[in-house]
Amino acid sequence: MINRIKALFAAPEGASVEAHSVDEIQLAAAALLVEAACLDESYDAVERDAIAHAVKQEFELSDAECETLIQEAEAAQHDATDLHRFIRKFDANFGHAERLRLIEMLWQVVYADGELHAYESNLIRRIGGMLHVTDRERSQARQRVLAAQ
């Protein structure tokens, strides 16, 4: 499994992509999800479960790996002064389709508690902009998440 993930991140020869370990990239994605869940000042079991489901499915993690990743993401998010360091790691190692998938994961997490807070929506808009995801693509991702609920 790890080799498949590493192959996904392997840059073509001569490419100037900032290299990050698979663990760093997974942590960056999970920390962004935790940040989204915490913005409404109500980080509860429902949102944590949504994060666990998203990262477990996306990164093909075991239950133990998933729990460790979420604990590390919660600590990293708590200590973070900004989100740029997380976004940079994700942006440098993923293509557009994977960036769109992160936006969908963010929508899944913020809608897990049944309501969308203005701060959550604003965060996803900002992250989408930094990941070069258009407003239309972000909106379509939101609609896919809402339709799946």
VODRENDREN-155116 format. One record per residue (C-alpha): residue number from 1; residue in three letters; x, y, z. Coordinates in Angstrom, 3 decimals. Layout:
N
<volo NUM, "ala", <X, Y, Z>> ...
This chain:
149
<volo 1, "met", <0.000, 0.000, 0.000>> <volo 2, "ile", <2.722, 2.489, 0.975>> <volo 3, "asn", <4.571, 1.806, -2.277>> <volo 4, "arg", <1.436, 2.633, -4.280>> <volo 5, "ile", <1.037, 5.900, -2.403>> <volo 6, "lys", <4.718, 6.747, -2.841>> <volo 7, "ala", <4.428, 6.024, -6.565>> <volo 8, "leu", <1.503, 8.427, -6.743>> <volo 9, "phe", <3.701, 11.185, -5.376>> <volo 10, "ala", <6.753, 10.398, -7.485>> <volo 11, "ala", <7.549, 13.356, -9.703>> <volo 12, "pro", <8.796, 12.871, -13.255>> <volo 13, "glu", <12.530, 13.270, -13.648>> <volo 14, "gly", <13.552, 16.912, -13.815>> <volo 15, "ala", <10.392, 18.168, -12.160>> <volo 16, "ser", <10.880, 20.728, -9.433>> <volo 17, "val", <8.312, 19.495, -6.953>> <volo 18, "glu", <8.939, 19.974, -3.269>> <volo 19, "ala", <9.232, 16.431, -1.909>> <volo 20, "his", <7.379, 15.480, 1.245>> <volo 21, "ser", <6.945, 12.084, 2.815>> <volo 22, "val", <3.647, 10.258, 2.522>> <volo 23, "asp", <3.159, 10.713, 6.266>> <volo 24, "glu", <3.626, 14.489, 5.965>> <volo 25, "ile", <1.098, 14.711, 3.148>> <volo 26, "gln", <-1.460, 12.610, 4.983>> <volo 27, "leu", <-0.906, 14.691, 8.118>> <volo 28, "ala", <-1.356, 17.915, 6.140>> <volo 29, "ala", <-4.647, 16.709, 4.656>> <volo 30, "ala", <-5.923, 15.458, 8.017>> <volo 31, "ala", <-4.921, 18.705, 9.766>> <volo 32, "leu", <-6.917, 20.698, 7.200>> <volo 33, "leu", <-9.923, 18.473, 7.889>> <volo 34, "val", <-9.520, 18.976, 11.639>> <volo 35, "glu", <-9.282, 22.735, 11.123>> <volo 36, "ala", <-12.522, 22.706, 9.145>> <volo 37, "ala", <-14.246, 20.668, 11.853>> <volo 38, "cys", <-13.076, 23.009, 14.621>> <volo 39, "leu", <-14.127, 26.290, 13.019>> <volo 40, "asp", <-17.672, 26.216, 14.343>> <volo 41, "glu", <-16.256, 25.819, 17.863>> <volo 42, "ser", <-17.934, 22.429, 18.168>> <volo 43, "tyr", <-15.513, 19.613, 17.383>> <volo 44, "asp", <-17.452, 16.531, 18.369>> <volo 45, "ala", <-17.510, 12.787, 17.759>> <volo 46, "val", <-19.636, 13.137, 14.615>> <volo 47, "glu", <-17.078, 15.397, 12.946>> <volo 48, "arg", <-14.177, 13.279, 14.181>> <volo 49, "asp", <-15.863, 10.188, 12.741>> <volo 50, "ala", <-16.311, 12.001, 9.420>> <volo 51, "ile", <-12.589, 12.810, 9.390>> <volo 52, "ala", <-11.730, 9.200, 10.250>> <volo 53, "his", <-13.965, 7.891, 7.478>> <volo 54, "ala", <-12.504, 10.303, 4.913>> <volo 55, "val", <-8.823, 9.671, 5.681>> <volo 56, "lys", <-9.276, 5.940, 6.157>> <volo 57, "gln", <-10.969, 5.642, 2.776>> <volo 58, "glu", <-8.708, 8.082, 0.930>> <volo 59, "phe", <-5.379, 6.813, 2.254>> <volo 60, "glu", <-6.341, 3.135, 2.768>> <volo 61, "leu", <-5.381, 3.137, 6.451>> <volo 62, "ser", <-5.979, 0.573, 9.143>> <volo 63, "asp", <-7.998, 1.585, 12.198>> <volo 64, "ala", <-4.799, 2.045, 14.232>> <volo 65, "glu", <-3.089, 4.087, 11.498>> <volo 66, "cys", <-6.196, 6.221, 11.135>> <volo 67, "glu", <-6.400, 6.920, 14.869>> <volo 68, "thr", <-2.707, 7.828, 15.028>> <volo 69, "leu", <-3.042, 10.144, 12.034>> <volo 70, "ile", <-6.045, 11.935, 13.526>> <volo 71, "gln", <-4.319, 12.386, 16.884>> <volo 72, "glu", <-1.257, 13.842, 15.147>> <volo 73, "ala", <-3.461, 16.060, 12.978>> <volo 74, "glu", <-5.316, 17.376, 16.018>> <volo 75, "ala", <-1.999, 18.231, 17.686>> <volo 76, "ala", <-0.595, 19.815, 14.502>> <volo 77, "gln", <-3.756, 21.852, 13.956>> <volo 78, "his", <-3.751, 23.008, 17.568>> <volo 79, "asp", <-0.125, 24.186, 17.279>> <volo 80, "ala", <-0.454, 25.723, 13.813>> <volo 81, "thr", <-0.330, 29.465, 13.360>> <volo 82, "asp", <-1.557, 29.271, 9.765>> <volo 83, "leu", <-2.730, 26.735, 7.211>> <volo 84, "his", <-0.249, 27.572, 4.475>> <volo 85, "arg", <2.283, 24.960, 5.546>> <volo 86, "phe", <-0.364, 22.216, 5.282>> <volo 87, "ile", <-1.695, 23.445, 1.964>> <volo 88, "arg", <1.788, 23.786, 0.461>> <volo 89, "lys", <2.593, 20.130, 1.225>> <volo 90, "phe", <-0.652, 18.969, -0.316>> <volo 91, "asp", <-0.470, 21.295, -3.327>> <volo 92, "ala", <3.122, 20.350, -4.162>> <volo 93, "asn", <2.454, 16.637, -4.301>> <volo 94, "phe", <-1.016, 16.182, -5.775>> <volo 95, "gly", <-2.624, 16.822, -9.112>> <volo 96, "his", <-5.852, 18.691, -9.699>> <volo 97, "ala", <-8.100, 15.637, -9.236>> <volo 98, "glu", <-6.616, 14.953, -5.794>> <volo 99, "arg", <-7.024, 18.607, -4.811>> <volo 100, "leu", <-10.697, 18.388, -5.788>> <volo 101, "arg", <-10.988, 15.253, -3.671>> <volo 102, "leu", <-9.593, 17.167, -0.673>> <volo 103, "ile", <-12.238, 19.848, -1.210>> <volo 104, "glu", <-14.919, 17.134, -1.231>> <volo 105, "met", <-13.487, 15.691, 1.978>> <volo 106, "leu", <-13.647, 19.139, 3.564>> <volo 107, "trp", <-17.310, 19.493, 2.569>> <volo 108, "gln", <-18.035, 16.037, 4.023>> <volo 109, "val", <-16.502, 17.032, 7.347>> <volo 110, "val", <-18.221, 20.407, 7.663>> <volo 111, "tyr", <-21.619, 18.928, 6.802>> <volo 112, "ala", <-21.156, 15.980, 9.184>> <volo 113, "asp", <-22.902, 17.847, 12.002>> <volo 114, "gly", <-25.835, 18.751, 9.759>> <volo 115, "glu", <-25.141, 22.456, 9.388>> <volo 116, "leu", <-22.732, 24.748, 7.591>> <volo 117, "his", <-21.172, 27.572, 9.546>> <volo 118, "ala", <-20.053, 30.689, 7.660>> <volo 119, "tyr", <-16.467, 30.242, 8.904>> <volo 120, "glu", <-16.394, 26.700, 7.524>> <volo 121, "ser", <-17.592, 27.835, 4.113>> <volo 122, "asn", <-15.036, 30.645, 4.114>> <volo 123, "leu", <-12.229, 28.229, 4.984>> <volo 124, "ile", <-13.113, 25.928, 2.103>> <volo 125, "arg", <-13.235, 28.902, -0.266>> <volo 126, "arg", <-9.766, 30.025, 0.871>> <volo 127, "ile", <-8.284, 26.523, 0.683>> <volo 128, "gly", <-9.829, 26.048, -2.756>> <volo 129, "gly", <-8.208, 29.272, -3.922>> <volo 130, "met", <-4.797, 28.257, -2.594>> <volo 131, "leu", <-5.136, 24.839, -4.261>> <volo 132, "his", <-6.185, 26.431, -7.571>> <volo 133, "val", <-9.688, 24.935, -7.425>> <volo 134, "thr", <-12.216, 27.204, -9.091>> <volo 135, "asp", <-15.386, 28.426, -7.385>> <volo 136, "arg", <-17.418, 26.340, -9.816>> <volo 137, "glu", <-15.453, 23.167, -9.042>> <volo 138, "arg", <-15.770, 23.862, -5.326>> <volo 139, "ser", <-19.514, 24.339, -5.708>> <volo 140, "gln", <-19.837, 21.127, -7.716>> <volo 141, "ala", <-17.916, 19.243, -5.023>> <volo 142, "arg", <-20.315, 20.638, -2.438>> <volo 143, "gln", <-23.310, 19.517, -4.479>> <volo 144, "arg", <-21.875, 15.993, -4.817>> <volo 145, "val", <-21.457, 15.782, -1.040>> <volo 146, "leu", <-24.972, 17.072, -0.387>> <volo 147, "ala", <-26.441, 14.657, -2.917>> <volo 148, "ala", <-24.667, 11.713, -1.251>> <volo 149, "gln", <-26.081, 12.508, 2.198>> 
